[in-house]
Amino acid sequence: MATKTTINFDDEMETALEELVAVDGTKKLAIKRSLLAEVKRRRRSQALLDMIGSWEAREGPIDTQHLDWADTVLDRQGVSR
């Protein structure tokens, strides 16, 4: 069943939508694709957190040395935190 939702955009959101429309072709398609992409991103993030929690429940907390190593790798790859 289809539903209709009205969303009011400020200037920043309108500019972002214009950028997405340039890639996706129409406002409706850009909004749909962006919404689905965000849901998938959040699901992946939650799955990763769940996996880490499960691992820590079995093996114990991740030690500081390993976290420092991971931070070094992320910094080297330019990943923002």
C-alpha positions as CSV (number, residue, x, y, z in Angstrom):
1,M,0.0,0.0,0.0
2,A,1.4,3.3,-1.0
3,T,1.3,6.3,1.3
4,K,2.0,10.0,0.8
5,T,4.2,12.1,3.0
6,T,4.9,15.8,2.8
7,I,8.3,17.1,3.8
8,N,9.4,20.7,4.0
9,F,13.0,21.3,3.1
10,D,15.2,24.2,4.2
11,D,17.8,25.7,1.9
12,E,20.5,23.1,2.9
13,M,18.2,20.2,2.3
14,E,17.0,21.6,-1.0
15,T,20.7,21.9,-2.1
16,A,21.4,18.4,-1.0
17,L,18.3,17.2,-3.0
18,E,19.4,19.0,-6.1
19,E,22.8,17.2,-5.8
20,L,21.0,13.8,-5.6
21,V,18.7,14.6,-8.4
22,A,21.7,15.2,-10.6
23,V,22.7,11.6,-10.0
24,D,19.2,9.9,-9.8
25,G,17.2,11.9,-12.3
26,T,14.1,12.9,-10.3
27,K,13.3,14.1,-6.8
28,K,11.1,11.2,-6.0
29,L,13.7,8.7,-7.1
30,A,16.5,10.6,-5.3
31,I,14.6,10.6,-2.1
32,K,13.6,6.9,-2.3
33,R,17.2,5.8,-3.1
34,S,18.6,7.9,-0.3
35,L,16.2,6.7,2.2
36,L,16.9,3.0,1.3
37,A,20.6,3.6,1.3
38,E,20.4,5.1,4.8
39,V,18.4,2.2,6.2
40,K,20.9,-0.2,4.7
41,R,23.8,1.7,6.2
42,R,22.2,1.8,9.7
43,R,21.4,-1.9,9.5
44,R,25.1,-2.7,8.6
45,S,26.3,-0.5,11.5
46,Q,23.9,-2.2,13.9
47,A,24.9,-5.7,12.7
48,L,28.6,-4.8,13.3
49,L,27.8,-3.5,16.8
50,D,25.8,-6.7,17.5
51,M,28.7,-8.9,16.2
52,I,31.2,-7.0,18.4
53,G,28.9,-7.3,21.4
54,S,28.5,-11.0,20.8
55,W,32.3,-11.5,20.4
56,E,33.0,-9.6,23.6
57,A,30.4,-11.6,25.5
58,R,32.2,-14.8,24.5
59,E,35.9,-13.6,24.6
60,G,35.8,-10.6,26.9
61,P,36.3,-6.9,26.2
62,I,38.6,-5.9,23.3
63,D,41.9,-4.8,24.9
64,T,43.3,-1.3,24.6
65,Q,46.3,-2.5,22.6
66,H,44.0,-3.8,19.9
67,L,41.9,-0.7,19.9
68,D,45.0,1.5,19.5
69,W,46.1,-0.7,16.5
70,A,42.6,-0.3,15.0
71,D,42.7,3.5,15.4
72,T,46.1,3.6,13.7
73,V,44.8,1.6,10.7
74,L,41.7,3.8,10.5
75,D,43.8,7.0,10.7
76,R,46.2,5.7,8.0
77,Q,43.2,5.0,5.7
78,G,41.7,8.5,6.4
79,V,38.6,7.2,8.0
80,S,36.8,9.9,10.0
81,R,35.7,9.1,13.5
